[in-house]
């Protein structure tokens, strides 16, 4: 989780990613951030996020994003 939080903080150091659960809904993360995140996650965790998983529910919080990474790692 720390690696993911580091990636998120690089994008927006002013955001508390540990508690915020509305990153997409509150427009904290935009489409460019999502593309950057997907690339960084691929590099850091060796996980490819398929297009069908790029939905707000998976990117609204660090916890949701970590759950997605873990689920995709297990497949």
C-alpha positions as CSV (number, residue, x, y, z in Angstrom):
1,X,0.0,0.0,0.0
2,X,2.9,2.4,0.7
3,X,4.1,2.1,-2.8
4,X,0.7,3.0,-4.1
5,X,0.4,6.0,-1.8
6,X,3.8,7.2,-3.0
7,X,2.6,7.1,-6.6
8,X,-0.6,8.9,-5.7
9,X,1.2,11.6,-3.7
10,X,3.5,12.3,-6.7
11,X,0.4,13.2,-8.6
12,X,-1.3,15.3,-5.9
13,X,0.9,15.9,-2.8
14,X,-1.9,18.1,-1.3
15,X,-4.4,15.3,-1.0
16,X,-4.8,12.9,1.9
17,X,-5.1,9.6,0.0
18,X,-5.4,7.5,3.1
19,X,-8.8,9.0,4.0
20,X,-10.3,10.4,0.8
21,X,-12.8,8.0,-0.7
22,X,-14.1,10.3,-3.5
23,X,-11.1,10.8,-5.7
24,X,-13.1,10.5,-9.0
25,X,-16.4,11.9,-7.7
26,X,-14.8,15.0,-6.3
27,X,-12.7,15.4,-9.5
28,X,-9.4,15.1,-7.7
29,X,-8.1,12.6,-10.2
30,X,-8.7,13.4,-13.9
31,X,-8.3,11.3,-17.0
32,X,-4.6,12.2,-17.3
33,X,-4.0,11.2,-13.7
34,X,-5.7,7.8,-14.4
35,X,-3.5,7.2,-17.5
36,X,-0.4,8.0,-15.4
37,X,-1.6,5.8,-12.5
38,X,-2.2,2.9,-14.8
39,X,1.3,3.2,-16.2
40,X,2.9,3.6,-12.8
41,X,0.9,0.6,-11.4
42,X,2.0,-1.5,-14.3
43,X,5.7,-0.6,-13.6
44,X,5.6,-0.9,-9.8
45,X,3.3,-3.9,-9.4
46,X,3.7,-5.6,-12.8
47,X,-0.1,-5.5,-13.1
48,X,-1.9,-4.6,-16.3
49,X,-5.3,-2.9,-15.8
50,X,-7.7,-3.9,-18.5
51,X,-10.1,-1.3,-20.0
52,X,-13.1,-2.9,-18.4
53,X,-11.6,-2.2,-15.0
54,X,-11.2,1.5,-15.6
55,X,-14.3,2.5,-13.8
56,X,-14.8,5.2,-11.0
57,X,-15.4,2.5,-8.3
58,X,-11.9,1.2,-8.8
59,X,-10.2,4.6,-8.6
60,X,-12.3,6.5,-6.0
61,X,-9.9,5.7,-3.2
62,X,-6.4,4.2,-2.5
63,X,-8.1,1.3,-0.8
64,X,-10.2,0.5,-3.9
65,X,-7.2,0.8,-6.1
66,X,-5.2,-1.5,-3.9
67,X,-8.0,-4.0,-3.9
68,X,-8.0,-3.9,-7.7
69,X,-4.2,-4.4,-7.9
70,X,-4.4,-7.3,-5.5
71,X,-7.3,-8.9,-7.4
72,X,-5.5,-8.6,-10.7
73,X,-2.3,-9.9,-9.2
74,X,-4.1,-13.1,-8.1
75,X,-5.5,-13.8,-11.6
